[in-house]
Amino acid sequence: MTGADLQPLMAGISAHAQSTYPAECCGLVLDGGDGSRRFVAIANIAGTAAAAGNSQRTRRDGYVMDPKALLGALAEVEQGGGRLAAIVHSHPDVGAYFSREDRDMALGGGAEPLWPGVQYLVISCKEAGVDAARLYTWDPACGDFAEEQVPVFM
């Protein structure tokens, strides 16, 4: 998937990021078995008791997807013959970049992605709105994530 492929979803993703600001938003891009593609917003539970075992971050500087919503969305798309295409989250007030923590989480403690074939979309959100987005894709040739800017229209 390329940044251009995400364009039809960017208005909804941007609206979600703006609606959760100044907290980080999170969600999934799902490819349906019928060729459709959609964004599903997932609640960020960082900073709650339910997330304490996974992260010490707050919703302002991190994200933990609500596990029931995450598993439900994944089960639904897989039952329909689809798949998880991208994990989405925002960075309020600090830019659209793949942080060290983002990279470490994507690798799951290993040398290759925890979710093979899944991309990562990071949104920069400020009080005035979304101002940048970048898509990160694993490149096995260099053993790291390649970055692609995704156009954002406000």
Backbone hydrogen bonds, N-H to C=O, Kabsch-Sander energy under -0.5 kcal/mol:
donor,donor_aa,acceptor,acceptor_aa,energy
6,L,2,T,-0.9
6,L,3,G,-0.7
7,Q,3,G,-0.6
7,Q,4,A,-0.9
9,L,6,L,-2.0
10,M,6,L,-1.0
10,M,7,Q,-0.8
11,A,7,Q,-0.5
13,I,9,L,-2.3
14,S,10,M,-2.8
15,A,11,A,-2.2
16,H,12,G,-2.1
17,A,13,I,-2.4
18,Q,14,S,-2.6
19,S,15,A,-2.1
20,T,16,H,-1.4
21,Y,17,A,-1.0
23,A,20,T,-2.6
24,E,59,R,-3.9
26,C,42,I,-0.5
27,G,88,V,-2.0
28,L,40,V,-2.5
29,V,86,A,-2.8
30,L,28,L,-0.6
30,L,38,R,-3.0
31,D,83,R,-2.7
32,G,30,L,-0.6
32,G,36,S,-2.8
35,G,32,G,-1.8
38,R,30,L,-2.3
40,V,28,L,-2.9
42,I,26,C,-2.4
45,I,43,A,-0.7
45,I,64,V,-3.2
47,G,57,R,-0.7
48,T,45,I,-1.8
51,A,48,T,-0.9
52,A,48,T,-0.7
52,A,49,A,-0.8
54,N,51,A,-2.0
55,S,51,A,-2.0
59,R,46,A,-0.5
61,D,58,T,-0.7
62,G,58,T,-0.8
66,D,43,A,-2.2
70,L,66,D,-2.7
71,L,67,P,-2.8
72,G,68,K,-2.2
73,A,69,A,-2.4
74,L,70,L,-2.3
75,A,71,L,-2.5
76,E,72,G,-2.3
77,V,73,A,-2.2
78,E,74,L,-2.3
79,Q,75,A,-2.4
80,G,76,E,-1.2
81,G,78,E,-1.6
82,G,77,V,-3.1
83,R,31,D,-2.6
85,A,29,V,-2.8
86,A,29,V,-1.8
87,I,119,Q,-2.5
88,V,27,G,-2.8
89,H,121,L,-2.1
90,S,25,C,-1.6
91,H,123,I,-3.2
93,D,125,C,-2.9
94,V,91,H,-0.8
95,G,91,H,-0.7
97,Y,95,G,-1.2
99,S,97,Y,-1.0
103,R,99,S,-2.6
104,D,100,R,-2.8
105,M,101,E,-2.6
106,A,102,D,-2.2
107,L,103,R,-2.0
108,G,104,D,-1.1
109,G,104,D,-1.0
110,G,107,L,-2.0
114,L,106,A,-3.2
115,W,106,A,-0.6
118,V,115,W,-2.1
119,Q,85,A,-2.7
120,Y,136,Y,-2.3
121,L,87,I,-2.7
122,V,120,Y,-0.6
122,V,134,R,-2.8
123,I,89,H,-2.2
124,S,132,A,-3.0
125,C,91,H,-1.4
125,C,123,I,-0.6
126,K,129,G,-2.3
129,G,126,K,-1.6
131,D,124,S,-2.0
132,A,124,S,-1.0
134,R,122,V,-2.4
135,L,148,E,-3.1
136,Y,120,Y,-3.3
137,T,146,A,-2.3
139,D,144,D,-2.9
142,C,139,D,-0.9
143,G,139,D,-1.4
144,D,139,D,-1.4
146,A,137,T,-3.4
148,E,135,L,-2.0
150,V,133,A,-3.1
154,M,152,V,-0.5
